[in-house]
Each structure stands twice: as C-alpha cells, then as structure tokens.
Amino acid sequence: MADHIDMANDLAEAETARHIAAARQPIPVGVAGQCEQCGDEFPRLVRDHGGLRCGFCRDGRRKPR
Ligand SMILES: [Zn+2]
C-alpha cells in the first residue's frame, strides 16, 4: 500500500520529468537577412512584433560602432 511519502516521491518524479522535457525544447534558430528597422544585414534576425529585427533593435539598444 502506498503511503504519503511514496505518493510525494511519485509526484516529484513526474514533476522532474516534466521539467526535463520542457528544457529540451529547441531554441528558435532565427534567420539571416536585413533588419526591418535599421536595414543592416545580420546573420541572425528575430521575429518581433510581426517583423524580423536584429537583437539591437529588438532590445532598444544602439549597435556598438
Ligand atoms: Zn536592427
């Protein structure tokens, strides 16, 4: 008969398995091309508010010169 500790262990095990599965989701790769805001070429653009922008524009930072 399962006691409370066994039940807690089963829950913890299921929770850990869920977290591992969530952590294994692939990171979106992004695409190379021209930023829709600053117009510069970047090896990796991110989809942001429906457009493709560089990380600088997305974050509201200026590109280092
Ligand atoms: Zn940009």
N, CA, C, O and the ligand as a Tripos MOL2 file, in Angstrom:
@<TRIPOS>MOLECULE
protein
  261   259    66     0     0
PROTEIN
NO_CHARGES

@<TRIPOS>ATOM
      1 N           0.8410   -1.2020    0.0000 N.3       1 MET1
      2 CA          0.0000    0.0000    0.0000 C.3       1 MET1
      3 C           0.8760    1.2520    0.0000 C.2       1 MET1
      4 O           1.8230    1.3570    0.7800 O.2       1 MET1
      5 N           0.5590    2.1820   -0.8650 N.am      2 ALA2
      6 CA          1.3650    3.4100   -0.9670 C.3       2 ALA2
      7 C           1.0480    4.3450    0.1930 C.2       2 ALA2
      8 O          -0.1140    4.6520    0.4610 O.2       2 ALA2
      9 N           2.0820    4.7870    0.8650 N.am      3 ASP3
     10 CA          1.8520    5.8000    1.9010 C.3       3 ASP3
     11 C           2.1160    7.1880    1.3030 C.2       3 ASP3
     12 O           2.4140    7.3350    0.1180 O.2       3 ASP3
     13 N           1.9940    8.1900    2.1670 N.am      4 HIS4
     14 CA          2.1090    9.5620    1.6550 C.3       4 HIS4
     15 C           3.4860    9.8710    1.0800 C.2       4 HIS4
     16 O           3.6140   10.6230    0.1140 O.2       4 HIS4
     17 N           4.5180    9.2800    1.6880 N.am      5 ILE5
     18 CA          5.8730    9.5570    1.1850 C.3       5 ILE5
     19 C           6.0440    8.9790   -0.2250 C.2       5 ILE5
     20 O           6.6400    9.6150   -1.0950 O.2       5 ILE5
     21 N           5.5190    7.7780   -0.4410 N.am      6 ASP6
     22 CA          5.5790    7.1930   -1.7810 C.3       6 ASP6
     23 C           4.8370    8.0680   -2.7860 C.2       6 ASP6
     24 O           5.3100    8.2910   -3.9000 O.2       6 ASP6
     25 N           3.6650    8.5610   -2.3760 N.am      7 MET7
     26 CA          2.8790    9.4230   -3.2770 C.3       7 MET7
     27 C           3.6380   10.7110   -3.5910 C.2       7 MET7
     28 O           3.6240   11.1820   -4.7290 O.2       7 MET7
     29 N           4.3000   11.2800   -2.5810 N.am      8 ALA8
     30 CA          5.0750   12.5010   -2.7880 C.3       8 ALA8
     31 C           6.2470   12.2340   -3.7290 C.2       8 ALA8
     32 O           6.5570   13.0590   -4.5890 O.2       8 ALA8
     33 N           6.8950   11.0850   -3.5650 N.am      9 ASN9
     34 CA          8.0080   10.7330   -4.4390 C.3       9 ASN9
     35 C           7.5370   10.5740   -5.8870 C.2       9 ASN9
     36 O           8.2170   11.0080   -6.8160 O.2       9 ASN9
     37 N           6.3750    9.9530   -6.0720 N.am     10 ASP10
     38 CA          5.8390    9.7940   -7.4230 C.3      10 ASP10
     39 C           5.5600   11.1590   -8.0600 C.2      10 ASP10
     40 O           5.8540   11.3790   -9.2350 O.2      10 ASP10
     41 N           4.9900   12.0660   -7.2680 N.am     11 LEU11
     42 CA          4.6990   13.4160   -7.7740 C.3      11 LEU11
     43 C           5.9860   14.1480   -8.1510 C.2      11 LEU11
     44 O           6.0640   14.7810   -9.2040 O.2      11 LEU11
     45 N           6.9980   14.0550   -7.2790 N.am     12 ALA12
     46 CA          8.2630   14.7460   -7.5340 C.3      12 ALA12
     47 C           8.9150   14.1890   -8.7940 C.2      12 ALA12
     48 O           9.4940   14.9360   -9.5830 O.2      12 ALA12
     49 N           8.8190   12.8820   -8.9780 N.am     13 GLU13
     50 CA          9.4090   12.2430  -10.1540 C.3      13 GLU13
     51 C           8.7150   12.7310  -11.4330 C.2      13 GLU13
     52 O           9.3760   13.0260  -12.4290 O.2      13 GLU13
     53 N           7.4060   12.8100  -11.3970 N.am     14 ALA14
     54 CA          6.6490   13.2750  -12.5630 C.3      14 ALA14
     55 C           6.9730   14.7300  -12.8660 C.2      14 ALA14
     56 O           7.0970   15.1220  -14.0270 O.2      14 ALA14
     57 N           7.1090   15.5250  -11.8140 N.am     15 GLU15
     58 CA          7.4300   16.9480  -11.9830 C.3      15 GLU15
     59 C           8.8080   17.1160  -12.6170 C.2      15 GLU15
     60 O           8.9770   17.9300  -13.5250 O.2      15 GLU15
     61 N           9.7830   16.3600  -12.1500 N.am     16 THR16
     62 CA         11.1410   16.4320  -12.7030 C.3      16 THR16
     63 C          11.1360   16.0360  -14.1780 C.2      16 THR16
     64 O          11.7890   16.6820  -14.9980 O.2      16 THR16
     65 N          10.4110   14.9920  -14.5110 N.am     17 ALA17
     66 CA         10.3450   14.5430  -15.9040 C.3      17 ALA17
     67 C           9.7340   15.6270  -16.7800 C.2      17 ALA17
     68 O          10.1620   15.8250  -17.9170 O.2      17 ALA17
     69 N           8.7290   16.3340  -16.2520 N.am     18 ARG18
     70 CA          8.0930   17.4160  -16.9960 C.3      18 ARG18
     71 C           9.0840   18.5520  -17.2520 C.2      18 ARG18
     72 O           9.1420   19.1070  -18.3500 O.2      18 ARG18
     73 N           9.8660   18.8890  -16.2140 N.am     19 HIS19
     74 CA         10.8360   19.9790  -16.3530 C.3      19 HIS19
     75 C          11.9220   19.6260  -17.3610 C.2      19 HIS19
     76 O          12.3380   20.4740  -18.1500 O.2      19 HIS19
     77 N          12.3790   18.3850  -17.3380 N.am     20 ILE20
     78 CA         13.4180   17.9660  -18.2860 C.3      20 ILE20
     79 C          12.8700   18.0390  -19.7100 C.2      20 ILE20
     80 O          13.5640   18.4990  -20.6170 O.2      20 ILE20
     81 N          11.6400   17.5910  -19.9110 N.am     21 ALA21
     82 CA         11.0310   17.6410  -21.2450 C.3      21 ALA21
     83 C          10.9170   19.0900  -21.7140 C.2      21 ALA21
     84 O          11.1660   19.3790  -22.8850 O.2      21 ALA21
     85 N          10.5400   20.0140  -20.8080 N.am     22 ALA22
     86 CA         10.3940   21.4210  -21.1700 C.3      22 ALA22
     87 C          11.7510   22.0270  -21.5250 C.2      22 ALA22
     88 O          11.8440   22.8370  -22.4480 O.2      22 ALA22
     89 N          12.7970   21.6440  -20.8030 N.am     23 ALA23
     90 CA         14.1350   22.1940  -21.0480 C.3      23 ALA23
     91 C          14.7140   21.6930  -22.3590 C.2      23 ALA23
     92 O          15.6250   22.3160  -22.9040 O.2      23 ALA23
     93 N          14.2080   20.5840  -22.8750 N.am     24 ARG24
     94 CA         14.7290   20.0140  -24.1230 C.3      24 ARG24
     95 C          14.1300   20.6500  -25.3610 C.2      24 ARG24
     96 O          14.5130   20.2940  -26.4760 O.2      24 ARG24
     97 N          13.1910   21.5910  -25.1990 N.am     25 GLN25
     98 CA         12.6100   22.2390  -26.3690 C.3      25 GLN25
     99 C          13.7090   22.9750  -27.1200 C.2      25 GLN25
    100 O          14.5440   23.6310  -26.4980 O.2      25 GLN25
    101 N          13.7240   22.8800  -28.4420 N.am     26 PRO26
    102 CA         14.7780   23.5360  -29.2060 C.3      26 PRO26
    103 C          14.6640   25.0480  -29.1470 C.2      26 PRO26
    104 O          13.5610   25.5910  -29.0720 O.2      26 PRO26
    105 N          15.8140   25.7350  -29.1810 N.am     27 ILE27
    106 CA         15.8510   27.1950  -29.2220 C.3      27 ILE27
    107 C          15.5770   27.6230  -30.6610 C.2      27 ILE27
    108 O          16.1830   27.0710  -31.5790 O.2      27 ILE27
    109 N          14.6720   28.6030  -30.8920 N.am     28 PRO28
    110 CA         14.4210   29.0530  -32.2550 C.3      28 PRO28
    111 C          15.7110   29.5420  -32.9090 C.2      28 PRO28
    112 O          16.4750   30.3020  -32.3140 O.2      28 PRO28
    113 N          15.9380   29.0990  -34.1280 N.am     29 VAL29
    114 CA         17.2180   29.3650  -34.7740 C.3      29 VAL29
    115 C          17.3190   30.8020  -35.2570 C.2      29 VAL29
    116 O          18.3950   31.3940  -35.1720 O.2      29 VAL29
    117 N          16.2450   31.3800  -35.7580 N.am     30 GLY30
    118 CA         16.3250   32.7090  -36.3410 C.3      30 GLY30
    119 C          16.8130   32.6020  -37.7700 C.2      30 GLY30
    120 O          17.2540   31.5370  -38.2010 O.2      30 GLY30
    121 N          16.7380   33.6840  -38.4990 N.am     31 VAL31
    122 CA         17.1270   33.6570  -39.9100 C.3      31 VAL31
    123 C          18.0760   34.8060  -40.2130 C.2      31 VAL31
    124 O          18.0420   35.8450  -39.5530 O.2      31 VAL31
    125 N          18.9160   34.6120  -41.2080 N.am     32 ALA32
    126 CA         19.8080   35.6700  -41.6510 C.3      32 ALA32
    127 C          19.0500   36.6010  -42.5880 C.2      32 ALA32
    128 O          18.1140   36.1790  -43.2680 O.2      32 ALA32
    129 N          19.4570   37.8710  -42.6230 N.am     33 GLY33
    130 CA         18.8110   38.8000  -43.5470 C.3      33 GLY33
    131 C          18.9410   40.2370  -43.0790 C.2      33 GLY33
    132 O          19.7960   40.5770  -42.2620 O.2      33 GLY33
    133 N          18.0560   41.0760  -43.6310 N.am     34 GLN34
    134 CA         18.1090   42.5100  -43.3680 C.3      34 GLN34
    135 C          17.1090   42.8740  -42.2760 C.2      34 GLN34
    136 O          15.9400   42.4920  -42.3350 O.2      34 GLN34
    137 N          17.5780   43.6070  -41.2930 N.am     35 CYS35
    138 CA         16.7060   44.0510  -40.2110 C.3      35 CYS35
    139 C          15.6750   45.0320  -40.7640 C.2      35 CYS35
    140 O          16.0320   45.9450  -41.5080 O.2      35 CYS35
    141 N          14.4090   44.8580  -40.4140 N.am     36 GLU36
    142 CA         13.3530   45.7170  -40.9430 C.3      36 GLU36
    143 C          13.3710   47.1040  -40.3250 C.2      36 GLU36
    144 O          12.7260   48.0180  -40.8390 O.2      36 GLU36
    145 N          14.1060   47.2760  -39.2220 N.am     37 GLN37
    146 CA         14.1380   48.5860  -38.5740 C.3      37 GLN37
    147 C          15.3700   49.3950  -38.9430 C.2      37 GLN37
    148 O          15.2470   50.5500  -39.3490 O.2      37 GLN37
    149 N          16.5740   48.8030  -38.8070 N.am     38 CYS38
    150 CA         17.7800   49.5810  -39.0880 C.3      38 CYS38
    151 C          18.3260   49.3080  -40.4790 C.2      38 CYS38
    152 O          19.1760   50.0580  -40.9590 O.2      38 CYS38
    153 N          17.8510   48.2340  -41.1530 N.am     39 GLY39
    154 CA         18.2390   47.9750  -42.5300 C.3      39 GLY39
    155 C          19.5830   47.2990  -42.7000 C.2      39 GLY39
    156 O          20.0190   47.0720  -43.8290 O.2      39 GLY39
    157 N          20.2580   46.9690  -41.5910 N.am     40 ASP40
    158 CA         21.5560   46.3080  -41.6880 C.3      40 ASP40
    159 C          21.3870   44.8010  -41.8550 C.2      40 ASP40
    160 O          20.3730   44.2150  -41.4750 O.2      40 ASP40
    161 N          22.4300   44.1960  -42.4420 N.am     41 GLU41
    162 CA         22.4380   42.7480  -42.6030 C.3      41 GLU41
    163 C          22.9030   42.0910  -41.3040 C.2      41 GLU41
    164 O          23.8620   42.5340  -40.6730 O.2      41 GLU41
    165 N          22.2090   41.0390  -40.9260 N.am     42 PHE42
    166 CA         22.5980   40.3070  -39.7230 C.3      42 PHE42
    167 C          22.5330   38.8000  -40.0000 C.2      42 PHE42
    168 O          21.6850   38.3320  -40.7590 O.2      42 PHE42
    169 N          23.4370   38.0600  -39.3760 N.am     43 PRO43
    170 CA         23.3800   36.6050  -39.5490 C.3      43 PRO43
    171 C          22.1830   35.9900  -38.8290 C.2      43 PRO43
    172 O          21.7810   34.8640  -39.1210 O.2      43 PRO43
    173 N          21.6260   36.7360  -37.8940 N.am     44 ARG44
    174 CA         20.5070   36.1740  -37.1450 C.3      44 ARG44
    175 C          19.5250   37.2820  -36.7920 C.2      44 ARG44
    176 O          19.8510   38.2020  -36.0420 O.2      44 ARG44
    177 N          18.3280   37.1820  -37.3390 N.am     45 LEU45
    178 CA         17.2640   38.1230  -37.0060 C.3      45 LEU45
    179 C          16.2200   37.3960  -36.1750 C.2      45 LEU45
    180 O          16.0530   36.1820  -36.2830 O.2      45 LEU45
    181 N          15.5270   38.1520  -35.3520 N.am     46 VAL46
    182 CA         14.4930   37.5480  -34.5210 C.3      46 VAL46
    183 C          13.1360   38.1200  -34.9060 C.2      46 VAL46
    184 O          13.0230   39.3030  -35.2270 O.2      46 VAL46
    185 N          12.1070   37.2770  -34.8720 N.am     47 ARG47
    186 CA         10.7590   37.7230  -35.1940 C.3      47 ARG47
    187 C          10.2170   38.4880  -33.9860 C.2      47 ARG47
    188 O          10.1890   37.9830  -32.8640 O.2      47 ARG47
    189 N           9.7930   39.7060  -34.2510 N.am     48 ASP48
    190 CA          9.4110   40.5910  -33.1550 C.3      48 ASP48
    191 C           8.2840   41.4880  -33.6440 C.2      48 ASP48
    192 O           8.4510   42.1700  -34.6550 O.2      48 ASP48
    193 N           7.1710   41.5110  -32.9810 N.am     49 HIS49
    194 CA          6.0090   42.3100  -33.3840 C.3      49 HIS49
    195 C           5.6770   42.0860  -34.8600 C.2      49 HIS49
    196 O           5.3380   43.0300  -35.5730 O.2      49 HIS49
    197 N           5.7760   40.8470  -35.3100 N.am     50 GLY50
    198 CA          5.4000   40.5310  -36.6800 C.3      50 GLY50
    199 C           6.4650   40.8170  -37.7130 C.2      50 GLY50
    200 O           6.3000   40.4440  -38.8740 O.2      50 GLY50
    201 N           7.5770   41.4810  -37.3270 N.am     51 GLY51
    202 CA          8.6450   41.7490  -38.2900 C.3      51 GLY51
    203 C           9.9340   41.0770  -37.8720 C.2      51 GLY51
    204 O          10.0520   40.5730  -36.7550 O.2      51 GLY51
    205 N          10.9060   41.0710  -38.7790 N.am     52 LEU52
    206 CA         12.2100   40.4950  -38.4620 C.3      52 LEU52
    207 C          13.1610   41.6350  -38.1170 C.2      52 LEU52
    208 O          13.4120   42.5160  -38.9390 O.2      52 LEU52
    209 N          13.6770   41.6110  -36.9150 N.am     53 ARG53
    210 CA         14.5770   42.6710  -36.4850 C.3      53 ARG53
    211 C          15.8250   42.0810  -35.8560 C.2      53 ARG53
    212 O          15.8360   40.9340  -35.4090 O.2      53 ARG53
    213 N          16.8880   42.8970  -35.8320 N.am     54 CYS54
    214 CA         18.1160   42.4420  -35.1800 C.3      54 CYS54
    215 C          17.9290   42.5450  -33.6630 C.2      54 CYS54
    216 O          16.9890   43.1720  -33.1730 O.2      54 CYS54
    217 N          18.8360   41.9220  -32.9520 N.am     55 GLY55
    218 CA         18.7440   41.9190  -31.4940 C.3      55 GLY55
    219 C          18.8420   43.3180  -30.8990 C.2      55 GLY55
    220 O          18.2320   43.6070  -29.8700 O.2      55 GLY55
    221 N          19.6170   44.1900  -31.5550 N.am     56 PHE56
    222 CA         19.7880   45.5570  -31.0410 C.3      56 PHE56
    223 C          18.4700   46.3230  -31.1060 C.2      56 PHE56
    224 O          18.0590   46.9570  -30.1350 O.2      56 PHE56
    225 N          17.8120   46.2550  -32.2710 N.am     57 CYS57
    226 CA         16.5390   46.9580  -32.4240 C.3      57 CYS57
    227 C          15.4790   46.3560  -31.5030 C.2      57 CYS57
    228 O          14.6820   47.0710  -30.8950 O.2      57 CYS57
    229 N          15.4880   45.0460  -31.4160 N.am     58 ARG58
    230 CA         14.5010   44.4010  -30.5610 C.3      58 ARG58
    231 C          14.6400   44.8660  -29.1210 C.2      58 ARG58
    232 O          13.6450   45.1000  -28.4360 O.2      58 ARG58
    233 N          15.8880   45.0000  -28.6650 N.am     59 ASP59
    234 CA         16.1260   45.3630  -27.2700 C.3      59 ASP59
    235 C          16.1480   46.8680  -27.0480 C.2      59 ASP59
    236 O          16.2630   47.3160  -25.9070 O.2      59 ASP59
    237 N          16.0400   47.6600  -28.1190 N.am     60 GLY60
    238 CA         16.0730   49.1090  -27.9820 C.3      60 GLY60
    239 C          17.4520   49.6340  -27.6720 C.2      60 GLY60
    240 O          17.5960   50.6750  -27.0310 O.2      60 GLY60
    241 N          18.4860   48.9100  -28.1300 N.am     61 ARG61
    242 CA         19.8660   49.3540  -27.9030 C.3      61 ARG61
    243 C          20.4580   49.8470  -29.2100 C.2      61 ARG61
    244 O          19.9680   49.5250  -30.2930 O.2      61 ARG61
    245 N          21.5200   50.6350  -29.0920 N.am     62 ARG62
    246 CA         22.2640   51.0680  -30.2770 C.3      62 ARG62
    247 C          23.3500   50.0380  -30.5600 C.2      62 ARG62
    248 O          23.9220   49.4400  -29.6490 O.2      62 ARG62
    249 N          23.6150   49.8490  -31.8500 N.am     63 LYS63
    250 CA         24.7020   48.9430  -32.2210 C.3      63 LYS63
    251 C          26.0340   49.5560  -31.7980 C.2      63 LYS63
    252 O          26.2290   50.7630  -31.9380 O.2      63 LYS63
    253 N          26.9540   48.7380  -31.2800 N.am     64 PRO64
    254 CA         28.2950   49.2710  -30.9950 C.3      64 PRO64
    255 C          29.0130   49.5810  -32.3020 C.2      64 PRO64
    256 O          28.8940   48.8260  -33.2670 O.2      64 PRO64
    257 N          29.7490   50.6730  -32.3440 N.am     65 ARG65
    258 CA         30.4210   51.0760  -33.5930 C.3      65 ARG65
    259 C          31.8990   50.7180  -33.5290 C.2      65 ARG65
    260 O          32.6380   50.9740  -34.4800 O.2      65 ARG65
    261 ZN         18.1610   46.4870  -36.4890 Zn       66 ZN66
@<TRIPOS>BOND
     1     1     2 1
     2     2     3 1
     3     3     4 2
     4     3     5 am
     5     5     6 1
     6     6     7 1
     7     7     8 2
     8     7     9 am
     9     9    10 1
    10    10    11 1
    11    11    12 2
    12    11    13 am
    13    13    14 1
    14    14    15 1
    15    15    16 2
    16    15    17 am
    17    17    18 1
    18    18    19 1
    19    19    20 2
    20    19    21 am
    21    21    22 1
    22    22    23 1
    23    23    24 2
    24    23    25 am
    25    25    26 1
    26    26    27 1
    27    27    28 2
    28    27    29 am
    29    29    30 1
    30    30    31 1
    31    31    32 2
    32    31    33 am
    33    33    34 1
    34    34    35 1
    35    35    36 2
    36    35    37 am
    37    37    38 1
    38    38    39 1
    39    39    40 2
    40    39    41 am
    41    41    42 1
    42    42    43 1
    43    43    44 2
    44    43    45 am
    45    45    46 1
    46    46    47 1
    47    47    48 2
    48    47    49 am
    49    49    50 1
    50    50    51 1
    51    51    52 2
    52    51    53 am
    53    53    54 1
    54    54    55 1
    55    55    56 2
    56    55    57 am
    57    57    58 1
    58    58    59 1
    59    59    60 2
    60    59    61 am
    61    61    62 1
    62    62    63 1
    63    63    64 2
    64    63    65 am
    65    65    66 1
    66    66    67 1
    67    67    68 2
    68    67    69 am
    69    69    70 1
    70    70    71 1
    71    71    72 2
    72    71    73 am
    73    73    74 1
    74    74    75 1
    75    75    76 2
    76    75    77 am
    77    77    78 1
    78    78    79 1
    79    79    80 2
    80    79    81 am
    81    81    82 1
    82    82    83 1
    83    83    84 2
    84    83    85 am
    85    85    86 1
    86    86    87 1
    87    87    88 2
    88    87    89 am
    89    89    90 1
    90    90    91 1
    91    91    92 2
    92    91    93 am
    93    93    94 1
    94    94    95 1
    95    95    96 2
    96    95    97 am
    97    97    98 1
    98    98    99 1
    99    99   100 2
   100    99   101 am
   101   101   102 1
   102   102   103 1
   103   103   104 2
   104   103   105 am
   105   105   106 1
   106   106   107 1
   107   107   108 2
   108   107   109 am
   109   109   110 1
   110   110   111 1
   111   111   112 2
   112   111   113 am
   113   113   114 1
   114   114   115 1
   115   115   116 2
   116   115   117 am
   117   117   118 1
   118   118   119 1
   119   119   120 2
   120   119   121 am
   121   121   122 1
   122   122   123 1
   123   123   124 2
   124   123   125 am
   125   125   126 1
   126   126   127 1
   127   127   128 2
   128   127   129 am
   129   129   130 1
   130   130   131 1
   131   131   132 2
   132   131   133 am
   133   133   134 1
   134   134   135 1
   135   135   136 2
   136   135   137 am
   137   137   138 1
   138   138   139 1
   139   139   140 2
   140   139   141 am
   141   141   142 1
   142   142   143 1
   143   143   144 2
   144   143   145 am
   145   145   146 1
   146   146   147 1
   147   147   148 2
   148   147   149 am
   149   149   150 1
   150   150   151 1
   151   151   152 2
   152   151   153 am
   153   153   154 1
   154   154   155 1
   155   155   156 2
   156   155   157 am
   157   157   158 1
   158   158   159 1
   159   159   160 2
   160   159   161 am
   161   161   162 1
   162   162   163 1
   163   163   164 2
   164   163   165 am
   165   165   166 1
   166   166   167 1
   167   167   168 2
   168   167   169 am
   169   169   170 1
   170   170   171 1
   171   171   172 2
   172   171   173 am
   173   173   174 1
   174   174   175 1
   175   175   176 2
   176   175   177 am
   177   177   178 1
   178   178   179 1
   179   179   180 2
   180   179   181 am
   181   181   182 1
   182   182   183 1
   183   183   184 2
   184   183   185 am
   185   185   186 1
   186   186   187 1
   187   187   188 2
   188   187   189 am
   189   189   190 1
   190   190   191 1
   191   191   192 2
   192   191   193 am
   193   193   194 1
   194   194   195 1
   195   195   196 2
   196   195   197 am
   197   197   198 1
   198   198   199 1
   199   199   200 2
   200   199   201 am
   201   201   202 1
   202   202   203 1
   203   203   204 2
   204   203   205 am
   205   205   206 1
   206   206   207 1
   207   207   208 2
   208   207   209 am
   209   209   210 1
   210   210   211 1
   211   211   212 2
   212   211   213 am
   213   213   214 1
   214   214   215 1
   215   215   216 2
   216   215   217 am
   217   217   218 1
   218   218   219 1
   219   219   220 2
   220   219   221 am
   221   221   222 1
   222   222   223 1
   223   223   224 2
   224   223   225 am
   225   225   226 1
   226   226   227 1
   227   227   228 2
   228   227   229 am
   229   229   230 1
   230   230   231 1
   231   231   232 2
   232   231   233 am
   233   233   234 1
   234   234   235 1
   235   235   236 2
   236   235   237 am
   237   237   238 1
   238   238   239 1
   239   239   240 2
   240   239   241 am
   241   241   242 1
   242   242   243 1
   243   243   244 2
   244   243   245 am
   245   245   246 1
   246   246   247 1
   247   247   248 2
   248   247   249 am
   249   249   250 1
   250   250   251 1
   251   251   252 2
   252   251   253 am
   253   253   254 1
   254   254   255 1
   255   255   256 2
   256   255   257 am
   257   257   258 1
   258   258   259 1
   259   259   260 2
@<TRIPOS>SUBSTRUCTURE
     1 MET1         2 RESIDUE 1 A MET
     2 ALA2         6 RESIDUE 1 A ALA
     3 ASP3        10 RESIDUE 1 A ASP
     4 HIS4        14 RESIDUE 1 A HIS
     5 ILE5        18 RESIDUE 1 A ILE
     6 ASP6        22 RESIDUE 1 A ASP
     7 MET7        26 RESIDUE 1 A MET
     8 ALA8        30 RESIDUE 1 A ALA
     9 ASN9        34 RESIDUE 1 A ASN
    10 ASP10       38 RESIDUE 1 A ASP
    11 LEU11       42 RESIDUE 1 A LEU
    12 ALA12       46 RESIDUE 1 A ALA
    13 GLU13       50 RESIDUE 1 A GLU
    14 ALA14       54 RESIDUE 1 A ALA
    15 GLU15       58 RESIDUE 1 A GLU
    16 THR16       62 RESIDUE 1 A THR
    17 ALA17       66 RESIDUE 1 A ALA
    18 ARG18       70 RESIDUE 1 A ARG
    19 HIS19       74 RESIDUE 1 A HIS
    20 ILE20       78 RESIDUE 1 A ILE
    21 ALA21       82 RESIDUE 1 A ALA
    22 ALA22       86 RESIDUE 1 A ALA
    23 ALA23       90 RESIDUE 1 A ALA
    24 ARG24       94 RESIDUE 1 A ARG
    25 GLN25       98 RESIDUE 1 A GLN
    26 PRO26      102 RESIDUE 1 A PRO
    27 ILE27      106 RESIDUE 1 A ILE
    28 PRO28      110 RESIDUE 1 A PRO
    29 VAL29      114 RESIDUE 1 A VAL
    30 GLY30      118 RESIDUE 1 A GLY
    31 VAL31      122 RESIDUE 1 A VAL
    32 ALA32      126 RESIDUE 1 A ALA
    33 GLY33      130 RESIDUE 1 A GLY
    34 GLN34      134 RESIDUE 1 A GLN
    35 CYS35      138 RESIDUE 1 A CYS
    36 GLU36      142 RESIDUE 1 A GLU
    37 GLN37      146 RESIDUE 1 A GLN
    38 CYS38      150 RESIDUE 1 A CYS
    39 GLY39      154 RESIDUE 1 A GLY
    40 ASP40      158 RESIDUE 1 A ASP
    41 GLU41      162 RESIDUE 1 A GLU
    42 PHE42      166 RESIDUE 1 A PHE
    43 PRO43      170 RESIDUE 1 A PRO
    44 ARG44      174 RESIDUE 1 A ARG
    45 LEU45      178 RESIDUE 1 A LEU
    46 VAL46      182 RESIDUE 1 A VAL
    47 ARG47      186 RESIDUE 1 A ARG
    48 ASP48      190 RESIDUE 1 A ASP
    49 HIS49      194 RESIDUE 1 A HIS
    50 GLY50      198 RESIDUE 1 A GLY
    51 GLY51      202 RESIDUE 1 A GLY
    52 LEU52      206 RESIDUE 1 A LEU
    53 ARG53      210 RESIDUE 1 A ARG
    54 CYS54      214 RESIDUE 1 A CYS
    55 GLY55      218 RESIDUE 1 A GLY
    56 PHE56      222 RESIDUE 1 A PHE
    57 CYS57      226 RESIDUE 1 A CYS
    58 ARG58      230 RESIDUE 1 A ARG
    59 ASP59      234 RESIDUE 1 A ASP
    60 GLY60      238 RESIDUE 1 A GLY
    61 ARG61      242 RESIDUE 1 A ARG
    62 ARG62      246 RESIDUE 1 A ARG
    63 LYS63      250 RESIDUE 1 A LYS
    64 PRO64      254 RESIDUE 1 A PRO
    65 ARG65      258 RESIDUE 1 A ARG
    66 ZN66       261 GROUP 0 **** ****
